[in-house]
Each structure stands twice: as structure tokens, then as C-alpha cells.
Amino acid sequence: MHTARLTRKESTELTRRRLIDGAIEILRRDGVAAATTGRIASAAGLKQPSFYVHFADRDAIFEAAAIEIGRRVIEMLKRQLTEFDPTRARRAIRTAYASMTAAFLSEPELTRIFLRHRADDGTVLGRTFRQLLDEARGELVESLARHGLVLPRDTAEAHVELLVAGLLGLLEALLAGRLRDRDAAVDAIAGATTAMFRSLNKERKDKR
């Protein structure tokens, strides 16, 4: 049985992927300072000179790693928040938050990296995370209209900011140990979100 040989492009992409995965693993396990180009190459099963065939420097692979980490984190955020329906019962909203919190906490180190650097414009990680989070906020604002909550843009942005800030703050507190009861934390944010949606929905109906 013959195994299909990879094309040059496929081989290059596979090696690049191994380097990004190696960088993410070191970031997850040991933090930013430990992620040298030599260690990243070693984690990918390569010699250090091979690193520079695919990335110009450490910042370049940090950007690629940040995009990958940010994509995973933002997808978890968007997948749940875009499913919020203002007409659903509190239990449905709580289930969404519980699922999302569990997903974030299943990758605690990646979540810590994202939370730690998301507002740090002085690093490539921070700039990339901030850009991805801004894009997610914009998509969440648009999702409110799809669920029937047609609001002035400024109002929609303010409410999305409350949702995002509340969730990220809750995750930060759980990871830091300031909050120890995950169920109580989820109950609190689900209750606040339900109240917000009910209020917005009532205002919309009253204006008809």
C-alpha cells in the first residue's frame, strides 16, 4: 500500500502548524518568557534554524499563536452569546453560561494567557487578542438584532460590553480563586443577563 506524498505546500503548512502548536504548548505550560525560538523549534521536533524558514522572529510566531488561541477563546464566547434569545427562560441562559464557563476552564492556561494579555497593546499577543475581541463584540452587537432586539448602536454596544466584561471578569475571578463556587457564579451572571434581556424586550414592546 502506497502512502500519498505531501506536496511542498502541504509539507510547509504541516511544519508551520507544528511550530504554532509547539509555541502554544510552551505558552500554556511555561508562559511567554519561556517561549524562545529554540524551545519552540524543539517542541515541534525541529532544529532552531528550521524555525526561521517559517517565521521571521519570535513576534511572528507569537502573532500566529495568538490568532489561534484567540480564535479558540472567541469561538467559545460567540458560540454561546450569539445563541441568547431574549424570550427563552432563565434555565436556557444559565445552561449556556455553564457550558461556556466549563469550556473556558477546561483550558485554564490558554484562558489565563488570553485574559492576561487581552488589553496589553505593548505586545503582539495583546494587540492580536484585542483585535479579535473587538471583532467578536461587533458580531455580538449584530446578533442582538437577529434576535429581535433592534436597538440604537450605542445602546447595543453598551449591553454587549456588559455581557463580555461580566463573563471575562467571572472567568478571571474563578481562575484566581476569588470566586470558589462556580455554580453560584454562573447563577449570578445568568440572572443578570436574563434581567437585562427581559428589560430590553419589555422596552421594545412598550414602544410599539
C-alpha positions in Angstrom: 0.0 0.0 0.0 1.4 3.4 -1.1 1.1 6.4 1.1 0.4 9.6 -0.7 3.4 12.0 -0.5 2.8 15.5 0.7 3.2 18.4 -1.8 5.8 21.0 -0.9 3.0 23.4 0.1 1.3 20.7 2.3 4.7 19.9 3.9 5.4 23.6 4.6 2.0 24.1 6.1 2.3 21.0 8.3 5.7 22.2 9.6 4.3 25.6 10.3 1.4 24.1 12.1 3.8 22.0 14.3 5.7 25.2 15.2 2.5 27.0 16.2 1.3 24.1 18.2 4.7 23.9 19.9 4.5 27.6 20.7 1.0 27.3 22.2 2.1 24.3 24.3 5.0 26.2 25.8 2.8 29.3 26.4 0.3 27.0 28.0 2.8 25.2 30.2 5.6 27.7 31.0 4.4 31.1 29.9 5.6 33.8 27.5 9.2 34.2 28.8 9.9 30.5 28.3 8.8 30.5 24.6 12.2 31.0 22.9 12.6 30.2 19.3 14.9 27.3 20.2 12.4 25.8 22.6 9.6 26.3 20.1 11.6 24.5 17.4 12.5 21.7 19.8 8.8 21.3 20.8 8.0 20.9 17.1 10.8 18.3 16.6 12.9 20.7 14.6 16.3 22.3 14.8 16.3 26.0 15.6 17.5 27.1 12.1 14.3 25.5 10.7 12.2 27.9 12.7 13.4 30.9 10.6 12.4 29.2 7.4 8.8 29.6 8.5 8.8 32.7 10.9 10.9 35.8 10.9 11.2 36.0 14.6 9.5 35.3 17.9 6.9 38.0 17.4 5.8 36.5 14.2 5.1 33.1 15.8 3.5 34.8 18.8 1.1 36.5 16.4 0.2 33.2 14.8 -0.2 31.6 18.2 -2.3 34.5 19.4 -4.6 34.2 16.5 -5.0 30.5 17.2 -5.5 31.0 20.9 -7.8 34.0 20.3 -9.8 32.0 17.7 -10.5 29.2 20.2 -11.4 31.6 23.0 -13.6 33.9 20.9 -15.4 31.0 19.2 -16.4 29.7 22.7 -17.6 33.2 23.5 -19.5 33.8 20.3 -21.0 30.3 20.2 -22.8 30.9 23.4 -23.6 34.6 23.4 -25.0 34.6 19.8 -27.4 31.9 20.9 -29.0 34.1 23.6 -32.7 34.5 22.9 -34.5 37.2 25.0 -37.7 35.1 25.0 -36.0 32.0 26.5 -36.4 31.0 30.1 -33.6 31.7 32.6 -32.7 28.0 32.7 -31.7 28.1 29.0 -29.5 31.1 29.5 -27.9 29.5 32.6 -27.2 26.3 30.7 -25.4 28.4 28.0 -23.3 30.2 30.6 -22.5 26.9 32.4 -21.4 25.3 29.2 -19.3 28.3 28.2 -17.6 28.6 31.6 -16.8 24.8 31.6 -15.2 25.2 28.1 -13.0 28.1 29.1 -11.9 26.4 32.4 -11.1 23.2 30.6 -8.2 25.2 29.0 -7.1 27.2 32.1 -3.7 28.2 30.9 -4.8 29.4 27.5 -7.6 31.3 29.1 -5.2 32.9 31.5 -2.9 33.9 28.7 -5.9 35.5 26.9 -7.1 37.3 30.0 -3.7 38.5 31.0 -2.7 39.9 27.6 -6.1 41.0 26.1 -5.6 44.7 26.9 -1.8 44.8 26.5 -1.1 46.9 23.4 2.6 46.6 24.0 2.9 43.0 22.9 1.9 41.2 19.8 -0.2 38.8 21.9 -2.2 41.8 23.3 -2.7 43.5 20.0 -3.9 40.4 18.4 -6.2 39.4 21.2 -7.7 42.9 21.3 -8.4 42.9 17.6 -10.1 39.5 17.8 -12.2 40.6 20.8 -13.2 43.8 19.1 -14.4 41.8 16.1 -16.3 39.5 18.4 -18.0 42.5 20.1 -19.1 43.7 16.7 -20.6 40.4 15.7 -22.4 40.2 19.1 -23.9 43.6 18.5 -25.2 42.4 15.2 -26.6 39.2 16.7 -28.9 41.3 19.0 -30.9 42.5 16.0 -31.2 38.9 14.7 -32.9 38.0 18.0 -35.4 40.8 17.6 -33.6 43.4 19.8 -33.4 46.3 17.5 -31.5 49.0 19.5 -29.5 52.1 18.8 -26.0 51.2 18.0 -24.6 52.9 21.1 -27.1 51.1 23.3 -26.4 47.7 21.8 -22.7 48.2 22.2 -23.1 49.1 25.8 -25.1 46.0 26.6 -22.7 43.7 24.7 -19.8 45.3 26.6 -21.6 44.4 29.9 -22.0 40.8 28.8 -18.4 40.4 27.6 -16.9 42.2 30.6 -19.1 40.2 33.0 -18.1 36.9 31.6 -14.4 37.6 31.3 -14.4 39.1 34.9 -16.1 36.0 36.2 -13.6 33.7 34.5 -10.7 35.8 35.9 -12.1 35.5 39.4 -12.7 31.8 39.1 -9.2 31.2 37.8 -7.7 33.4 40.5 -9.7 31.7 43.3 -11.5 34.9 44.3 -14.7 33.0 43.4 -14.7 29.4 44.5 -18.3 28.3 43.8 -18.7 28.0 40.0 -22.4 27.3 40.2 -23.0 30.4 42.3 -21.0 32.5 39.8 -22.9 31.1 36.8 -26.3 31.7 38.6 -25.3 35.3 39.2 -24.3 36.1 35.6 -27.3 34.2 34.2 -29.6 36.1 36.4 -28.1 39.4 35.4 -28.3 38.5 31.7 -31.9 37.3 32.0 -32.9 40.5 33.7 -31.2 42.6 31.1 -32.8 40.8 28.2 -36.3 41.0 29.8 -35.9 44.7 30.4 -34.8 45.3 26.8 -37.6 43.2 25.5 -40.1 45.0 27.6 -38.9 48.4 26.5 -39.1 47.3 22.8 -42.7 46.1 23.3 -43.7 49.2 25.2 -42.5 51.4 22.3 -44.7 49.6 19.8 
